[in-house]
Amino acid sequence: MEDSGRKWDRCVSDSAVKTVLGLGVGALFSLLFFKRRSWPVAFGAGAGLGMAFSNCRHDFRSPNLLHGHMVKDE
């Protein structure tokens, strides 16, 4: 149960960060290249949310994935 809570926390924070960054990049492109159109902002937010959804789905579908370091035998 504790592991599931950590996964949800990671998903929510990852979704927030990627969506806000996508909005920012979309707004920047809208201002610089697309004459203040709104579609680059929506596209950026959607791309960020899509990447976050993909990361969350991967995180929940691989429950036995261990994050660690490789140790070389000397």
CORQUI-V81737 format. One record per residue. N is the residue number from 1. OMEGA is omega in whole degrees, -180 to 180 (* if undefined). NEAR is the number of other C-alpha atoms within 8 Angstrom. Layout:
BEGIN
N_OMEGA_NEAR ; N_OMEGA_NEAR
END
This chain:
BEGIN
1_180_4 ; 2_179_5 ; 3_179_6 ; 4_177_7 ; 5_178_8 ; 6_179_8 ; 7_179_11 ; 8_178_8 ; 9_180_8 ; 10_179_8 ; 11_-179_12 ; 12_-180_8 ; 13_178_8 ; 14_178_9 ; 15_-180_12 ; 16_-178_8 ; 17_-177_8 ; 18_179_13 ; 19_179_15 ; 20_177_10 ; 21_176_11 ; 22_175_15 ; 23_-180_13 ; 24_180_10 ; 25_178_10 ; 26_178_14 ; 27_178_10 ; 28_178_8 ; 29_178_10 ; 30_180_15 ; 31_-173_10 ; 32_-170_8 ; 33_-169_6 ; 34_173_9 ; 35_175_7 ; 36_173_7 ; 37_-177_8 ; 38_-175_7 ; 39_177_7 ; 40_178_12 ; 41_179_14 ; 42_178_10 ; 43_179_10 ; 44_179_15 ; 45_179_15 ; 46_178_10 ; 47_178_10 ; 48_179_15 ; 49_178_11 ; 50_177_8 ; 51_179_9 ; 52_178_13 ; 53_179_10 ; 54_178_8 ; 55_179_9 ; 56_180_10 ; 57_178_8 ; 58_-179_8 ; 59_-178_9 ; 60_-179_8 ; 61_179_6 ; 62_-173_7 ; 63_-176_6 ; 64_-180_4 ; 65_180_5 ; 66_176_4 ; 67_-178_4 ; 68_-179_4 ; 69_175_4 ; 70_179_4 ; 71_180_4 ; 72_173_4 ; 73_-178_3 ; 74_*_2
END
